[in-house]
Amino acid sequence: MDNLKEFSIPIKGLKTGVHEFNFHIEKSFFEQFEGSAIQDGDFQVHLRSL
C-alpha cells in the first residue's frame, strides 16, 4: 500500500483556510485493493476543503 501515499492528505497539519488537492486515479490505484469489485477506472479528482 506504499503506492497510496500520493493520495494521503495531511489533515492534522493543515492550517485554517481553503486547501485544494488534485488526484488522478487509475487502474494502478484499484490494483492496491485485492478482491475489490472495482478493477479499473480513470478519474480526475479535485478536492477542496474549507
Buried (B, 14 or more C-beta within 10 A) or exposed (E): EEEEEEEEEEEEEEEEEEBEEEEEEEEEBBEEEEEEEEEEEEEEEEEEEE
